[in-house]
Amino acid sequence: MKPTRARHVVLAGLCVAAALAYFVRNGVAPAESTIRADLGLTKEQSGMMMSAFFWPYALCQIPAAMLAQRLGARWALALYAVMWSLATAGFALGQLGWMTASRAFMGVAQAGLVPVGVSAMARWFPKSSQATAAGAFSGFMSAGSIVAAPLTAWLVSDLGWRWMFVLYAVPGVLWAAWFAWWHRDEPALHPAVNAIELELIGPSAVKASSEASAASWRSLTANPVLGLLCLQQFCRAAGYIFFASWFATYLQEARGMALVKSAWLTTLPLLADVAGGFSGGLISDALLRRTQSRRIARQGMAMTALLLCAALIFTAWFVADPVLAVLVISTGMYCAGVVNPCYSATLMTCGGAQTATWSAVTNMCGNFGAASFPILVPWLIAHAGGWDAVLFAFGGIYIIATVFWAFIRTEHAS
């Protein structure tokens, strides 16, 4: 008898949720200049509106993870998807205050996606496959952004951005209904899982599903690995958010591109991030099986990829052709994407029974970085040298993240 494949359906469902969440989250960026012109906003107001998502998203990571421990991933993720769909529809109200509030509520609703998703993968996958699963999960996050960029530009032109956001609210509700019907929080409880698949998942993954009901916050705050993971996540999220906030505007203003062309080119670094996530997980798991060293497969691979990313971003600074510059930056973002599964697998290994809590804490810190960078960009443009200063800061962030990874020790993690 062959093992069933329910774990792959679980992963597919989580990947679709990730794509939908990032789709609606990043749908505003390609339309930023149009919305700003229609409503008569300044760049500072627009930056504050876009960043309104990330402060509640960061602050609600831990509460969302705690609520999911009570409800289970099945009902918690379905609830969160309905909530972020309502927030998406609310963005169509077309008034700065309401739009900012909708962005903030979307941040609350999406806060539990990553910690609960990572915890579910720890339940459903053995350690030898966790980086691959995490790579797919992170890759589909960027996949949602990739679809959002050109589709948003097209719908803004043909349908108008208000009705576009109403339309964007529908898929999340449909996904929530399916996930609540199909998913189970434990592999052993799912009727589609046979004994062989349960054995394949293994006792280590099942053990990882027993999340601590109340994390020891004293031990968490004293753990140096958790602190370093938080700091590198702050930097990497601040770098990534450039594409979900100001990159299309950068191409329009610094490189002289039209709206639709800039939207299409925005998809290239996001597509590269997807490829990095998928291939990075496969490579990292292969290195782990070959070397039996988490230090090589997770930490070493992450550091190498981050340094390459920074080098390529700085190289793009000197490239005059705008399309070629985007291609160089996209290659750098492939390297940045490689780090995502290394990070998630490290969380699952080091977090153990507190995987959801570790994920919530690190993702919270990451989104403080994501909330800060869109606000910093207008200041850099006005006072520090324009878009060149933005690109320099963008690359420098990844060098700082490399330094934090250098001090992480995973070999002796429990």
Secondary structure, DSSP 8 states (H G I E B T S, - for coil): -----HHHHHHHHHHHHHHHHHHHHHTTSTTHHHHHHHHT--HHHHHHHHHTTHHHHHHTHHHHHHHHHHH-HHHHHHHHHHHHHHHHHHGGG--HHHHHHHHHHHHHHHTTHHHHHHHHHHHHS-GGGHHHHHHHHHHHHHHHHHHHHHHHHHHHHHT-HHHHHHHHTHHHHHHHHHHHHH--SSGGG-TT--HHHHHHHHHHHHHHT---SS--HHHHHH-HHHHHHHHHHHHHHHHHHHHHHTHHHHHHHTS---HHHHHHHHHHHHHHHHHHHHHHHHHHHHHHHHH--HIIIIIIHHHHHHHHHHHHHHHHTT--SHHHHHHHHHHHHHHHHHHHHHHHHHHHHHHGGGHHHHHHHHHHHHHHHHHHHHHHHHHHHHHSSTHHHHHHHHHHHHHHHHHHHHT---TT--
